[in-house]
Amino acid sequence: MLSRTADNLFWFARYIERADNTARILEAASRLSAMPIAYSGTSNEWESAVASTGTLPRFNESYDEPDAKSVVDYLAFSRTNTSSIKMCIETARANARAVRTALTAVMWEAINGAWLDLRRVDGSNMGRSALDSFLARVKEAALRLDGSAYRTMLRSDAYFFFRLGVMLERADNTARILDVKYNLLLPEHTNVGGGLDFFQWSSILRIVSADVAYHRIYRQSLRPWLIADLLVLRAEMPRSLAACYDSIRETLDRLANEYGRQGPAQRLARSIRTRLANAHIDDIFKSGLHEFLTEFVGENARLGDAIIEQYLS
């Protein structure tokens, strides 16, 4: 496969996953901001939404304060933010169009239909119900694309590069959400595992569609260290870091078999997965969850660079 084709597939997948993640973050922020202050607390959920996407410094350059209107505009509709939902869908569609022959018909119909549908949405003065509808359509589009790829693509290098894009982006998103939300929800002078608000903690699980999974696995009320355990170390949870790296490692090994050789990307992926396999949540909290997640985000970015250098450049 041409490296240019592989690159288009890789970034097509990443931008779709990024749009889905941003929609989930905005949905959680919208729900929490609508709650009485006794439930939502004193933190600015809109600011945390921007921080979760890793774009807070750029947001502060363009907007005075992170309120509902400015954050929705920036994360959903802004053309100056290359990671806004609309820009992600537009860029994903451009990447897909460049490699249309590598996609199945249903995949092209899914991304083209999503682009045609969402480009008509006017983000100015959008009310709560209109925002909820827009975000639901974004999430549905991402699910259709993920499902159509899984069900219709030949298990060849095209599928493997698409899958790598999905899982690298998903791992980055999960780590950032957990890091930002955990530090935001742990008030000053409050001990780890103290009496934190149920609705705020459950927002983390809602973002990654893990609220039902949490109660099936742990069968108790929400606990910060158990939420972290679920999203970091539990491989049966599809959006956990462990699950993402099981898929990344397997996909890179299959690419190595396709091309007849391994390289830095395979070695780094195994190293990260081994670290996750040997970790225990108690040890992570003792050494610092923020430090652990910050290091993981950096390693995940280095793996992305290694994949690009090894296969896409």
C-alpha positions as CSV (number, residue, x, y, z in Angstrom):
1,M,0.0,0.0,0.0
2,L,1.2,3.5,-0.8
3,S,2.2,5.4,2.4
4,R,0.0,8.3,1.3
5,T,-3.0,6.0,1.2
6,A,-2.2,4.5,4.6
7,D,-1.7,8.1,6.0
8,N,-5.2,9.1,4.8
9,L,-6.8,6.0,6.4
10,F,-5.0,6.6,9.6
11,W,-6.0,10.2,9.9
12,F,-9.5,9.6,8.6
13,A,-10.0,7.3,11.6
14,R,-8.4,9.6,14.1
15,Y,-10.6,12.6,13.1
16,I,-13.8,10.6,13.3
17,E,-12.8,9.3,16.8
18,R,-11.9,12.8,17.9
19,A,-15.3,14.2,16.8
20,D,-17.1,11.5,18.7
21,N,-15.0,12.1,21.8
22,T,-15.6,15.9,21.7
23,A,-19.3,15.3,21.3
24,R,-19.3,13.1,24.4
25,I,-17.4,15.7,26.4
26,L,-19.8,18.5,25.4
27,E,-22.8,16.3,26.2
28,A,-21.5,15.7,29.7
29,A,-20.7,19.4,30.2
30,S,-24.2,20.4,29.1
31,R,-25.8,18.0,31.5
32,L,-23.8,19.0,34.5
33,S,-24.2,22.7,33.8
34,A,-28.0,22.3,33.9
35,M,-27.9,20.8,37.4
36,P,-28.5,22.8,40.5
37,I,-25.2,24.0,42.0
38,A,-25.7,21.7,45.0
39,Y,-25.1,18.8,42.5
40,S,-22.8,20.3,40.0
41,G,-20.4,21.9,42.5
42,T,-18.4,25.1,42.1
43,S,-16.1,23.9,39.2
44,N,-16.5,25.3,35.7
45,E,-17.6,22.3,33.7
46,W,-17.3,24.2,30.5
47,E,-13.6,25.0,31.2
48,S,-13.0,21.3,32.0
49,A,-14.6,20.4,28.7
50,V,-12.0,22.4,26.8
51,A,-9.2,21.2,29.0
52,S,-10.2,17.6,28.3
53,T,-9.5,18.1,24.6
54,G,-6.1,19.5,25.3
55,T,-6.9,22.8,23.6
56,L,-7.4,25.2,26.5
57,P,-4.3,27.4,25.8
58,R,-5.6,28.0,22.2
59,F,-9.1,28.6,23.5
60,N,-7.9,31.3,25.8
61,E,-6.2,33.1,22.9
62,S,-9.6,33.6,21.2
63,Y,-12.2,33.8,24.0
64,D,-12.6,35.8,27.2
65,E,-14.0,33.1,29.4
66,P,-15.2,29.5,29.1
67,D,-18.9,29.7,29.2
68,A,-21.6,27.6,27.4
69,K,-21.7,29.8,24.3
70,S,-18.0,30.2,23.8
71,V,-17.1,26.5,24.5
72,V,-19.8,25.1,22.3
73,D,-18.7,27.5,19.5
74,Y,-15.1,26.5,19.9
75,L,-15.4,22.8,20.3
76,A,-18.3,22.2,17.9
77,F,-18.3,24.8,15.2
78,S,-15.2,26.9,15.0
79,R,-13.2,26.8,11.8
80,T,-10.1,28.2,13.6
81,N,-10.0,25.1,15.8
82,T,-8.8,22.2,13.7
83,S,-10.2,19.8,16.3
84,S,-13.7,21.2,16.4
85,I,-16.4,18.7,15.6
86,K,-17.3,20.3,12.2
87,M,-13.6,20.5,11.2
88,C,-13.0,16.9,12.3
89,I,-15.9,15.7,10.1
90,E,-14.8,17.9,7.2
91,T,-11.1,16.7,7.4
92,A,-12.1,13.1,7.9
93,R,-14.3,13.3,4.8
94,A,-11.5,14.8,2.8
95,N,-9.2,12.0,3.8
96,A,-11.8,9.4,3.0
97,R,-12.4,11.0,-0.4
98,A,-8.7,10.8,-1.2
99,V,-8.8,7.0,-0.6
100,R,-12.3,6.3,-1.7
101,T,-11.3,3.1,-3.5
102,A,-9.8,1.7,-0.3
103,L,-13.1,2.1,1.5
104,T,-16.2,-0.1,1.2
105,A,-19.4,1.5,-0.2
106,V,-21.1,1.7,3.2
107,M,-18.1,3.4,4.8
108,W,-18.1,6.1,2.1
109,E,-21.9,6.6,2.4
110,A,-21.5,6.9,6.2
111,I,-18.9,9.6,6.2
112,N,-20.3,11.5,3.2
113,G,-23.8,11.3,4.7
114,A,-22.5,12.6,8.0
115,W,-20.7,15.5,6.3
116,L,-23.8,16.5,4.3
117,D,-26.0,16.3,7.4
118,L,-23.8,18.1,9.9
119,R,-22.5,20.9,7.6
120,R,-26.0,22.3,7.4
121,V,-26.2,22.8,11.2
122,D,-26.1,26.5,12.3
123,G,-24.2,26.7,15.5
124,S,-25.1,30.3,16.3
125,N,-27.5,30.8,19.3
126,M,-28.0,27.0,19.6
127,G,-30.4,26.0,22.3
128,R,-30.1,23.0,24.7
129,S,-32.3,20.7,22.7
130,A,-30.7,21.6,19.4
131,L,-27.3,21.0,20.8
132,D,-28.3,17.6,22.2
133,S,-29.7,16.6,18.8
134,F,-26.5,17.7,17.0
135,L,-24.3,15.8,19.5
136,A,-26.4,12.7,19.2
137,R,-26.0,12.8,15.4
138,V,-22.3,13.1,15.7
139,K,-22.1,10.1,18.0
140,E,-24.4,8.1,15.7
141,A,-22.2,9.0,12.7
142,A,-19.0,7.8,14.5
143,L,-20.8,4.5,15.5
144,R,-21.9,3.9,11.9
145,L,-18.4,4.4,10.6
146,D,-16.8,2.2,13.3
147,G,-19.4,-0.5,12.7
148,S,-19.2,-0.4,9.0
149,A,-15.5,-0.7,9.0
150,Y,-15.6,-3.6,11.4
151,R,-18.3,-5.4,9.4
152,T,-17.3,-4.7,5.8
153,M,-13.6,-4.0,5.5
154,L,-11.2,-6.8,4.3
155,R,-8.7,-7.6,7.1
156,S,-5.8,-6.2,5.1
157,D,-3.3,-3.3,5.7
158,A,-6.0,-0.8,4.9
159,Y,-8.1,-2.0,7.8
160,F,-5.1,-2.2,10.1
161,F,-4.1,1.5,9.5
162,F,-7.7,2.6,10.0
163,R,-7.9,0.6,13.3
164,L,-4.6,2.0,14.5
165,G,-6.0,5.5,14.0
166,V,-9.1,4.7,16.0
167,M,-7.3,3.1,18.9
168,L,-4.4,5.7,19.3
169,E,-7.0,8.5,19.3
170,R,-9.2,6.6,21.8
171,A,-6.4,5.9,24.2
172,D,-5.3,9.6,24.1
173,N,-8.9,10.8,24.7
174,T,-9.5,8.4,27.6
175,A,-6.3,9.4,29.4
176,R,-7.0,13.1,28.9
177,I,-10.6,12.9,30.1
178,L,-9.6,10.9,33.2
179,D,-6.7,13.2,34.1
180,V,-8.6,16.5,33.7
181,K,-11.8,15.3,35.3
182,Y,-10.1,13.6,38.2
183,N,-8.0,16.7,39.1
184,L,-11.0,19.0,38.6
185,L,-13.3,16.9,40.8
186,L,-10.8,16.5,43.6
187,P,-11.2,19.8,45.5
188,E,-8.4,21.4,47.4
189,H,-7.8,20.0,50.9
190,T,-9.9,16.8,50.0
191,N,-8.3,13.4,50.4
192,V,-8.2,10.9,47.5
193,G,-11.4,8.9,47.7
194,G,-13.2,11.5,49.8
195,G,-16.9,12.4,49.6
196,L,-17.1,13.7,46.1
197,D,-20.3,14.3,44.2
198,F,-22.0,11.3,42.6
199,F,-23.2,13.3,39.6
200,Q,-19.8,14.7,38.8
201,W,-18.1,11.3,39.0
202,S,-20.7,9.6,37.0
203,S,-20.1,12.2,34.2
204,I,-16.7,10.6,33.6
205,L,-18.4,7.2,33.1
206,R,-21.1,8.6,30.8
207,I,-18.5,10.2,28.5
208,V,-17.0,6.9,27.8
209,S,-20.3,4.9,28.0
210,A,-19.0,2.9,30.9
211,D,-21.6,3.5,33.7
212,V,-23.3,0.1,33.2
213,A,-19.9,-1.6,32.9
214,Y,-18.7,0.0,36.2
215,H,-21.7,-1.4,38.2
216,R,-21.5,-4.8,36.7
217,I,-17.8,-5.2,37.5
218,Y,-17.6,-3.5,40.9
219,R,-21.1,-3.7,42.2
220,Q,-20.7,-0.7,44.5
221,S,-21.1,3.1,44.5
222,L,-18.7,5.2,42.6
223,R,-15.2,5.4,43.8
224,P,-12.4,7.4,42.2
225,W,-9.8,4.6,42.3
226,L,-12.3,2.1,40.8
227,I,-13.2,4.5,38.0
228,A,-9.5,4.9,37.3
229,D,-9.0,1.1,37.5
230,L,-11.8,0.6,34.9
231,L,-10.5,3.1,32.4
232,V,-6.8,2.3,32.8
233,L,-6.3,-1.3,33.5
234,R,-9.5,-3.3,32.7
235,A,-9.0,-4.8,29.3
236,E,-12.6,-5.9,29.1
237,M,-13.6,-2.3,29.0
238,P,-13.4,-1.2,25.3
239,R,-12.3,2.3,25.9
240,S,-9.7,1.5,28.6
241,L,-6.0,2.1,28.0
242,A,-5.4,-1.6,28.3
243,A,-8.0,-2.5,25.8
244,C,-6.8,0.1,23.3
245,Y,-3.2,-1.2,23.6
246,D,-4.3,-4.8,23.2
247,S,-5.8,-3.8,19.9
248,I,-2.8,-1.6,18.9
249,R,-0.3,-4.3,19.7
250,E,-2.2,-6.9,17.8
251,T,-2.7,-4.6,14.8
252,L,0.9,-3.7,14.6
253,D,1.9,-7.3,14.8
254,R,-0.4,-8.1,11.9
255,L,1.1,-5.3,9.9
256,A,4.6,-6.7,10.7
257,N,3.4,-10.0,9.2
258,E,2.0,-8.2,6.2
259,Y,5.3,-6.4,5.4
260,G,7.7,-9.1,6.7
261,R,9.5,-7.0,9.3
262,Q,9.0,-5.4,12.7
263,G,10.3,-2.0,13.8
264,P,10.3,0.7,16.5
265,A,6.5,1.0,16.5
266,Q,6.0,-2.7,17.4
267,R,8.6,-2.5,20.2
268,L,7.2,0.7,21.7
269,A,3.6,-0.7,21.6
270,R,4.7,-3.9,23.5
271,S,6.6,-1.8,26.0
272,I,3.5,0.4,26.8
273,R,1.2,-2.6,27.0
274,T,3.6,-4.5,29.3
275,R,3.7,-1.4,31.6
276,L,-0.1,-1.4,31.8
277,A,-0.2,-5.2,32.4
278,N,2.2,-4.9,35.3
279,A,0.6,-1.8,36.9
280,H,-1.8,-1.9,39.9
281,I,-4.2,0.9,40.6
282,D,-3.0,1.3,44.2
283,D,0.6,1.8,43.1
284,I,-0.6,4.3,40.4
285,F,-2.4,6.4,43.0
286,K,0.6,6.3,45.4
287,S,3.0,7.6,42.7
288,G,0.3,10.0,41.3
289,L,-2.5,9.4,38.8
290,H,-1.8,12.7,37.1
291,E,1.9,11.8,36.6
292,F,1.0,8.3,35.3
293,L,-1.5,9.7,32.8
294,T,0.8,12.5,31.7
295,E,3.5,10.0,30.9
296,F,1.1,7.8,29.1
297,V,-0.2,10.6,26.9
298,G,3.5,11.4,26.0
299,E,4.2,7.7,25.2
300,N,1.1,7.4,23.1
301,A,2.1,10.4,21.1
302,R,5.6,9.0,20.6
303,L,4.0,5.8,19.3
304,G,1.9,7.8,16.8
305,D,5.1,9.5,15.6
306,A,6.9,6.1,15.3
307,I,4.0,4.7,13.2
308,I,4.1,7.7,11.0
309,E,7.9,7.4,10.5
310,Q,7.8,3.7,10.0
311,Y,4.8,3.4,7.7
312,L,3.3,6.7,6.6
313,S,6.1,9.0,5.6
